[in-house]
């Protein structure tokens, strides 16, 4: 969760919204397919409140992390570094030394918050070594841009073509692109069609808890199909896009 969007401090995973839980499930699986084995450093730009950072740390115990979030003050920095003692350093901006030591960069739902996304992505690319892997996610569907996005301080949503063009112009070699949360895409379309205002899929826990668990598990099953379609030319719409690139 983005620190600028945080409302409450979660004590356990079950209190988090199913979207955030299922998103973390998907991203852990995504990195597991492509991340090189062995030690290395992940430059995690936009680490938010550290939930995904903790999940990645547990999934890849041999990895170190350089976490970045512009909203991380001293208190939250200490909390984030305590999540993975001795394995994570936190800063409010990309540190050139940390970037030079990274073999992997993660940018999960970050680029839509940056007005000049191309310049930012090029600047990160220039700081990391050749061969560095990039894992990215962005909100999908330019036509879905609305009040929910403005509330979250998004400048845009992305279509497949626009994302690929951005990555290519940034000097990255695309290895894979795909979409996920396909079921949620159609719900968002219906919300816009009938003028319903969504409170935000990532803004907090939902009730009852059993429904939260069921929805998370449904999206986890759906993600298996979404992973397979990323390897093919099939391009079904989803609420988010993912890309894996190499410098």
N, C-alpha and C positions, 0 to 999 in steps of 0.2 A: 504494500500500500504506500502511495506517495505521502510523504510527511505533510505536505500542504493540504492534503485531503483527509488527514486522520482526525477522527472524532473521539475515539475511545481507545484505551489500552487493552488489548486482548490478552487474556490469561491462558487460553488454550485454543487449539485449532478449531474445535467445535463451535466456538463463538464467532468465527469468521464467516463471511458470506460465501456461499457455494461457488460463486464466480472466481473469487480469489483462491480458494482451495483447489478447484479444478484447473485453474490456470497454472498454479505451481506444479500440480501433478503432470500436466502436459509439458512444461518446460524442463522439469527434471528428466523426463523421458527423452525429450529432444536432445538435451546435452549428452545424455547417456549414449545415444546413437553415434555421435560425432566427436565427442571430446577425446583427445588423445589420452591413452592410459599413462599412469605415472604422475609424478609431481609436476607442478607448474603453478602459474599465478593467473587468476581470473580477475580482470579489471571489470568490476560490476558498477556500471554507471547508472545512477538512479535507483539506489538500493532501498529507498523508502524507509519503512519502519523495521526492516530487517527480517521479515517473515520468510521471504524467498531466499535470502542470504543464508538463513539457518537451514532451510531445506536443502540447498545446494551443498552446504558444508557437511551435512549428514550423508548425503548421497555420494560425495566425492571427498572422503576424509584425507586423501593425500594432497589435496589442493590448498593453496593459500589464496587470499582474496585482498584486493585493493578496492574498497567500496567508496563510492562517491555519491553524495547527495547535497545539493546546495542549501537545503533546509536543516542539515544536521548541526545543531549547536553542541556546546561542550557536554551537556548532560546526556543528550542522545548519542553522541559519539562514544562516550564511555559505555553506554548500554549496548550499542552495536558491537563494539570491540569485545565485550564480555560474552557475546553469543558464541564466538569461536576463539577462545583464549589463545593468543600466540599465533593465530592464523589469519587475522584480519586487521587491516589498518583502514581508518576512515578519514576522508577529507571532504571539503565542500567543493572542490574543483579537481579536475584531472591533473594529477601530479606527473610531470614528465618522467621522473625517475621510476615511478610505479608503472607507468605506461611502457617504458622501455624494457621492463622485466616481465611483462605480460605475454602469454602465448594465446590468450583468449580474451575477447571483449564481449560483454553482454550489455545490450541496450533494450530493456524490456519496457515497452510503453513509455518511451522517453522522447523520441523525435517529434511527436505531435505537439509537445510542449515548447518546442524551440522554433522561433520565427524563421530563422535561416537554417533549416535543417541540413542543407547540403554543405554549407560552410562548416558547421559543427562536425559533421561526419568526416569531412576531409581533414579537419584539424586532428581528430582522434586517430584517423588512419595514418597521418604523418608521424605521429608520436610512437607508434607501436612497431615492433620488428616485422620484417618480411615473413610471410607465412602465417601470421596471426589469424586465428579464426574469429569471425564476428557472428554472434547470435542476436537477432533482432526481432521484436514484435511491435506492431503498430495497430491502431484501430482501423478497421476496414470499412469501405463503402463511402465514397465521397458524398453520395446522395443522402446518406444517413446523418450527415452533420446537422446538429441542432442544439437546442438549449442545454441538453445534458453535456455536450462537448464544451460549450461556452462556460458552463459552471465549473468544469474541470480544467479550464484554461488551456484548451486545445486550440491550436491554430488551424488544424485540418484533420481529415481522415484520408486514408489512402486506398486507391484501387491497385490491382496487381501491376498494371502497366506503369503507373506513376512511381510505385515503389521500386520496380526494376530499373527504371530510368534514373532515379535518385542514387541507387547503389552503383550503377555503372558510371555515372558522372562523378561519383566520389572515388573512383579508382579501385573498387572492390570487384573481385571475381565471384559471381554468384554460383553457389553450389546447389542450392535448393530454395524454393519458395513454396508456400502453401497457405491454406487458411484453416482456421479452427473455430470452434463454437458456432457451428453451422445452424443448429437448431435455434440458438439465441438470435441469429441474424434475422430469421423470419418473425420472431416476436418483436424485434426492434422495428421492422418494417410495419407491422400492424400498429405498434404504438404511434408511429409517425402518421400513418394513414388515418387513424381515428382521433388524433390529437391528444393522446394520453401523455402525460408528463411522468417520466420515470424518475424515481428518487436516486437512481444510480446503482449499477450492479456491484460496485466495489466499495460502497460507502459504509458498510457495517453488517452486523449479523441480521439474520431473518428469523422469524418465528412461525411455526414451531420448529424445533431443532430437527425432528425426524424428517421434515420436508427438506431442510438444508442438506441433510445427509443423502437423501434420495436423489436430489438434483445434482449434487456433486458426483455421485456414483454413475448417474446417467451420462453426464458429460465425460467422465473418465472412460466409459465404454465407447462413446462416440469418438473420442480422440484416437482410438485404435484405427478406425477407418480413415480419419483425417491424416494420420501419419502415412498410411499407405498411398493416399492420393498425392502426397507431396512428391513421391517418387515417379508418378505418372504425369501425363499431360492433362489429366482431369482437373478442372478448376471450378469447384463448387463454391458459392459464396459463403463466407463466414463472418462473424462479428470481429475477428482479429486476423491479421496476416502475420506469418513468420517467415524469416529468411535466414539462411546460413551462407556466409561469404568468407572469402579468404583474401588477405592483402597480397 
